[in-house]
Amino acid sequence: MVDKWMNKLWDRKDKILVGKYDIKIYDNKVHYHLIVKRNITIIQGNSATGKTTLIDMLLDYSQLGKNSGIVEVDENVLENTYDYADSRYYPSWERFYTAYLIERTKDTVLHYNKARINEAYLTEGNLEKIRAQLPEQIEV
């Protein structure tokens, strides 16, 4: 498995990051937050913790962009929402983030529609996360 993604990385060596980068990458199953500080980064962890998934997600985004299903989110928008959520257009931050999510995910497999949940989000893993947040009194 390591050879598979190492070969992909070697083929894309012109795209390997050098320097310091703050990277947040996620899809409907996993969420990663990395700070890459060198020109060589080693990803290690226990078996089945998502190392290969992370590399595949990075490579997919590198090759497919928006069609990979991975959405870039401007960290500044998250940290300084008050600078972006103009109250003339958005009476609440919820409305701003709904519009932001719709715009950022349009033309992707994860397109968001408030009226109807996208089936791409209905994975067993996501449903388990929701169930885990529900009070014990509620049976699903």
ABEGO torsion letter per residue (X at the ends): XAAAAAAAAAAAAAABBBEBBBBBBBBAABBBBBBBABABBBBBEBBGAGAAAAAAAAAAAAAAEAAAGBBBBBAAAAABAAAABBAAABABAAAAAAAAAAAAABGBAABBBAABBBAAABBAAAAAAAAAABBAABBX
